[in-house]
Amino acid sequence: MFISDLRTHVVRPTLDALGMGGAAAENLILGTGLVESGFRHLAQMGGPALGVYQCEPATYDDILRYLDRRPDIVARLRPFIAGEGLPAVSQLVWNLKFATAICRIHYWRRPGAIPADLAGQAVYWKRHYNTALGRGTVARYLECARPLTEGMTP
């Protein structure tokens, strides 16, 4: 299954290298990709968001400002960056490990622990990723992330 491959070869090693891993984080990142793009789109249809996690350029810029104050995180992020310095937002389109790291760092800055269960993660995604003004819904997250219930890691 593609989700299992993503977990094993992209998400888990990226999160572990960042020191931001664990089962809940893995499932939240995979759930985010499933609801945001279905892991089928590299650019938002009719919008500015980029990559499989659909990160908007303004959000990316905000994350870069955060990273300016966190050289410890930048050092852990460095292996996933192609080229020198912090890359342009376009790297989210073609660099899957970097995009995964940016998605995780986005959540890392948010308060509260990531819930262990899918329903809790759906609410967490809506509050901290899609936001109150976003068109996404908790129900849509649960529908899209259903494949994770087969592969939820203990």
Disulfide bonds with the S-S distance in Angstrom:
none
